[in-house]
Amino acid sequence: MVKAVKKATPPPKRGTKGRPNEIDVYVGARVRLRRGLLGMSQEKLGDALGLTFQQVQKYERGTNRIGASRLFALSQILDVPINFFYEGMPPAVAGIRKKASGLSEGAPSAFATDPMASRETVTLLRAYYQISDEKQRRKVLALVRSMGEST
């Protein structure tokens, strides 16, 4: 008598060629963005979650996927709704593509060009909110806007 051997279900596919899935990378970057805006270290966030800073780092890079319960905990700790982690996700990252879109695999992801994900943006926002005088902050904003319009 031969017993049937049940094979384990394969894990969800990662991105192409062993890279993390773009959605995991996007969600991780949103975690990093919010953590940075709060001035919270990876270690402090890890402590709040009961994890090491290395695990937080893996979540932020998209190397490890964030489960639903962990995402809920992150939303509570970082004081944002869960949909914050998906806001602004480009359709290409979400896998929503038009038929025969003509995009090659080698094309950069839409996320790679998102200015909100850059360290420079986080640094600028922190510096901006460190200006305690609201009137001065408005002047800085007006200056930056005028500089942006002139380019």
N, C-alpha and C positions, 0 to 999 in steps of 0.2 A: 504494500500500500504506500503510495507516494503522497506526502502532504504538500499542499500548496504553500508556497512561501510568498508572503505578502511583502511587497517592496515598499519602503518608506516613501512618502510623498517628497519630491524634490523641493528644496527651499525656493522662495521667490527669486526670480532672475534679477541679477544685478545689471548695471549698465553694460554697455558694450566693452568687451576686452577686460573684464574684471574691475571696471570702475564702478563707483557707487551710482545708484539710480539718481537721476537728476531731481526727482521730487524730494528724495531724502536729503540731497545736497541743499536744495532750496529751503526746506523746512529747517534744516540745521543752521543755515545762514541767518534765517529769521530769528532763531533762538540766540545766536551770537549777537545779532544786531540789537535785540531787546536787552540782553544782558549787558552789552556795552553801553547802551543809553542809560541804564540804571547805575552804571559804574560798579557792577558786580563782577568779581573775579570768577574764573572757572572753579576754583577751589570752594568758594562760598556757595555757588550754585550746586556743586557736587555735594557739599555738606547738607544743604537743604533737601536734596533728593536722596541722600544716603548712598552716594556714589563717590568714586574718586574723580579728581579733575581730569584724569586721562579718559574716563568714560564720557564725561561731558565734552571733551575735545573730539572724541570719535563721533558723538551725536552731531556736533556743530559742523564737522567735515562731511557728514553724510556717510561715513564709513560704517556706522552701526545705525540701524533703523530705530526710530523712536516708536514704541508701542503706544496704543491708545491710552492706557492708564498713565503712562509716563508723560504723554503729551498733555493730559489733563492736569497732572501735577505741575508741569512746567507753566501752564497757563495761569495756575493759581499763584505760584511763586513769583512769576514775572508780571503778574497783574495785567494780563491781556486775555481777551476771549480766544478760544481755540482757533477761530477762523483767522486770527492775526497771522498765524504761521503759514497760511496759504494765500493771504492777500497779495495781490499784484503778481501772482504767478503767471508768467507768460504762457500762452496756449501751447507753445512748442515744448515747454518743460512738462506741462500736464499731459502731453501726448495727444493733444487735440491738433491734428494737422489736416489741412485740406488734401483731398486726393491729388496725387501727382504734384506734390508741392515743389519738387525739384531740389529740395535741400539735400546736400550730400552729408554723409556721416561725419565728415571732417569739419563741417561748419561749426563755428562756435555756438554754444547754447545762448539763448536769449538772456539767461540769467547772468552769464559772464559779463554782460555789458550793463547790468543794473547798477546805477550810481548809488542807490540806497544801500547796497551791500558792501561798499568800499570802506576801508579803514579811515580814509580821508573824510568821508561824510560823517562818520561817528565822531571823529575828533572835532570837526567843525561844529556839530550840534552840541557837544559837551562844552566847548568854549563859549558858544553863543548863550547857553543857559547858565553859564557861570557869571554872566553880566547881570548883577543884581538890580540895576536901575532899568526899569521897563522902558523908559524914554530912550535911553542909550541903546537898548536892544533894538528898538524900532528903527533907530538911525542906522545901525549896522545892517539891518535887513534891507532898508531902503538903498544903502550903498551897494550891497551885494546885488540887489535886483538891477540897479542902474548899470553896474558893471556887466551883468549878464546880457542886458539888452544891447549894449554897445558892441558886442562881439559878433 
